[in-house]
Amino acid sequence: MTMLQEKAVQMIQNMSDENVGFLIEIIQRLIPQKKYIEIIYQSQSVDPNKEKMQAFQELVDTRDDVKKYLLDDFDPDAELEAARKEK
């Protein structure tokens, strides 16, 4: 880390959370959104596609869990149509 970077980190560490939030907003405006996302993911060492796939898998698992509580002949389209007619 360069001296300039160390000084910036030290200044940020001494700031209040409110001011850090404001600083983050300014930095986000200066850096194009795609580049900002790449920087964040690199710093977290997380693959954004892996995270998306994991979230999708959790959604599928949750859907499967919910289906356990529904009747075998449950028809969501028929339920929606019935609810619309009631209104």
ABEGO torsion letter per residue (X at the ends): XBAAAAAAAAAAAABBAAAAAAAAAAAAAABBAAAAAAAAAAAAGBBAAAAAAAAAAAAAAAAAAAAAABBAABBAAAAAAAAAAAX
